[in-house]
């Protein structure tokens, strides 16, 4: 294969980060995943995956400003890197190519 690959949940998190580039943060990512998947998503699992993606160089993060509504805590915002976009493009092409190989199947 030669290309770096990522797991399904990593791909989903990376897709949300890409869709909300520079405005993606943990809670927003969790909410968007819950909407799309129609099931509960644990915020801890989102944060674990974000750390893993950042370590792999697929996302980068920066802290936002301090807000009183968050008790002085800052949000950590994520954006996709060029390498992250390349992985998403590769995953999309791979899945599309494999899907196109499915023969027409009749279920009558």
Secondary structure, DSSP 4 states (H G I P E B T S, - for coil): --S----HHHHHHHHHHHHTTTTB-HHHHHHHHHHHHTS---HHHHHHHHHHHHHTTSEEEEEEEE-GGGTTPEEEEEEE-HHHHHHHHHHHHHHHHHHHTSPP----
